[in-house]
Amino acid sequence: MKNIFSFFVVLICFCSFYGQTKSTGIVPLGDGSMTVKIDLFSDLNQVKITLTGPELRWFSIGFDCNMMLGEHDCLIYTDTFHDGNMSGGHVAPTIDLIENWTLQSNNVVAGIRTIEATRNYDSTDPLDYSFYSSLTSLDIIWAFASADTTVLIYHGDNFGITTLNFTDLNSISFDNSNLFTLVKSESSGKIEINNNTGNSINEIDLYDFSGKLIYKSKIQLTEKIIEFSPSNVQRGVYFVEIIFNNNSKLYKKIIL
């Protein structure tokens, strides 16, 4: 009885969390050497950014802009993480006197640095971009050094403009059909997918109930029965995002 009660508590938290969250998902920037993910938490009036870039180089993104003209709020990694401001034109960003973002983690794995930071929607700093819960899209400008250096300049050879689109995670419809099923093998620990939708699979993503990406696999799978085995996954409630070859998506909840 205790295990059943715990499951329903986790499931309620899972649904409640996603009822109050928007996310861009992980968005590759340029050739994928940088990525960005922005999550909005309406119950906390808080934004979380997950930014990745080359371990030994500076990298930066600017908010609500599609060109280097005028002042814009930005985030910078040089030798450390900074809240910054682009003053316009081809000049290096400046570091804000007050850091309004709270650095949550700064980790390096296989040459890729991952920065996680949080901030209130409105920092009260007039130089900072103000986020809001009804945000549906956001233009950003991004850049990273063209060589291994953390000495900040106005931009490297790697820069561009991207529009981030937010998905209301409360609007995600979880598939309840029998055309697509997930079954965990207790003996092997693998997850078996039975795909009778008629579409081949291009990608499998596994998220925990906080919205953190746990496993990502870009694959071309045409078989009806597929196995995948995410490693180092703790027990809990997860959801699987399946992306098909026609770009349609399907979501399933699973207990691991």
N, C-alpha and C positions, 0 to 999 in steps of 0.2 A: 504493500500500500504506500509506503514511504517513497519508493522509487517512482511510482505512478504520479504521486503528488509533486515530486521534484520535477518530473518531466513537464507537467502542466504549468508549473511556475516558470520554468525556462521558456516554454512556448509562449506564454502570455507576455513575458519580457521581450521575447523576439518580435512578436507582432507589434507591441507597443513601441519599441525602438524604431521600427521601420515606418510606423505611422507618423513619426516626428522627424524624419530625416530625408534629405535630398543628397544626391551624390552625382559627380561627373563620371565616376568610375575611373580606372587608370587610363590616361590619355597619353600615347607616345608623342613626343615632340621632335620634329625633324626626322632623323634616321633612327630614332628610338634611344639615342644616347641619354636623353632626358625624358622623364615622364612626370606627370602631375595628376593628382587626385584631390578634389575638394569636396568635403562633406559639410553639410549644413544641419545643425541640430536646433530645431525651432524651440524645443522645450528649455534649452539652455541659453538660447540666443548666442550660440557659439559656432565658430567655423574651425574646421580642422583641415590642414593642408599636408599632403604627403608628396614630397618632391624628391626625385632621384636625379643624379648626374654623375659624371666621371669623378672617381675618387680624388685625383690629384689636380683638378681644375676648378676654377670658379664657375658658378652658374647662377642664373638669375631669371626671375619672371616679373613682369609688370602687369598690374591689374587695370582693367577697364580702358584699354588703349589698343589701337591698331597701327600706330606709328610713333616714332620718337619725337613727338612735338608736344610741348606743354608739360606741365608737371603731372607725374603719375606715381602712385604708390607702388613699391616693388619689394621683393624679397631677394636676398643675396646670400650665397655661400662663398666666402673667400677663405680665410683661415678658420673662420667660424661662421655661424648663422647670424644674419642681421636683418632687421627691419630697415628699409631704405626708401629713397625717393629719387626718381628720375626728373631732372630739372628741365629736360627738353634738348633736342639736338644731339649731336654725336659727342657727348661727354659722358664720363663715367658716372654712375649713380652715386649718391652720397648716403652716408649712414645716418639714420635718425638719432637725435639726441636721446630720445626715450624709446626703448624697445617694447613695443606693445604685444608682440607675439611671445608666447611661452614655448620654449623648445622642449619637446617631450622626449625625443630620441634622435641620435645621430650615429648611425651604424654603417659599417662598410663590409660588404660581402662581394668577393670575386671582382674587385675593382669598381664596384658601384656603390656610391654613397646614398643613403636614404635618410632624409630629414623629415621628421614629423613635428608639427607645431600647431598650437591652438591660439585663438584670440576671440574676444567678444565681437559680435557683429559690428558694433560701433565702438571704436577705441577712444572716442572723444578727441583724437588728434585730427585736426583739419586736413593734414597731409595724407591721412590713411583712407583707403577705400572702405566704404561702409557696405557690408553684406546685409542681406535681408532674406527672410524665409520664402518669399514668393519669387525669388530669382530663378529665371529659366535658362539664361545663357549669359556668358561673360567672355568678352574679348581679352586675350592676354598677349603680351609680347614676351619672347623668351630668347635667351642667348647662353652660350657657354664658350669657354676658352678653346681656341684652336690648337693649343699645345698645353703640356703639363705645367700650369702655373696658376697660382692663386692671387697673383697681382692683378687687381681689377682694372679693366680698361672699358672704353665705351661699348664695344662689342667685339666678338671674334668673327671668324668666318662662318660660324654656326649660329644662326639666329632666324627668327621667323615670327609669324603671327598665327594664332590659333583661336578659334571660337570654342569654348567649353559649353556643353549642353548638360543641364541638370535633369536627372530623372527622379521623380517622386517615388521613393521606394515603397510607399504605401499603395501605389497604383500597380505594383507588380502582381500579376496574376499567376498563381501557382497551378501547375498542370495537375489535374486529378484523373486524367484518362488512363486507360489501360494500354494505350499505344506506346507509352514510354514509361518504363519502370526502373527503379533503382533498388538493388538488393545488396546488402553487405554480407560478405562471407565471414562468419566468425572464425573459421579455421585459418584462412589465408589473410584476413584483414582487407582484402581487395573489395572494391565496389563494382558490381556487375550491372551493366546497362543493357536493357533489352529495348532496342529501338525498332519499332514497327511503324514509324511515321512516314517512311518512304523517302526521307531526306538524309543525306550523309552529314556527318558532324565535322565541323571545322575546328571547334574549340570547346574545351571543358574548363570551367572555372569553379572553384570551391571557395565560399565565403563563410566566415563564422558569423554568429548572431550580432556582432558589433559592426559588421560590414567590412572587416579586414580580409583581404584576399589571401587565402591560404595556399592555393594550388592553381596553377595555370598551365594548360597544355594546348598548344596549337598543333592539331593533327588532322589528317584526312582519314576519316573512318566511315567506311561504307558497309561494314559488317552490321548485322542485326544485333549480335551479342558482343559486347565490348567489356573489357576489364580495365580499371585504372586504380592505382594505389598511391594516394597522397601519403607522404612520409611525415612523421613527427606530428601527427594530429591527435590532440587531446580529446577525451570523451566530451560530447556535447551535441547541441543542435546546430546544424549547418544548412545552407542552401546551395544547390548546384545550379549554375547557369550553363545551359547548353546553347551554343551558337551553331546554327546549321549552315550549309553551303549556300542557301538562298538568303542569308543574313537574318532569318527569323530566329527568335530566342524562345527558350522554354525554361521554366524554373521548377525545381523540385526541392522539397524539404527532406532532410535525412538526418537520422540520429546515428552518430558514430561513437 
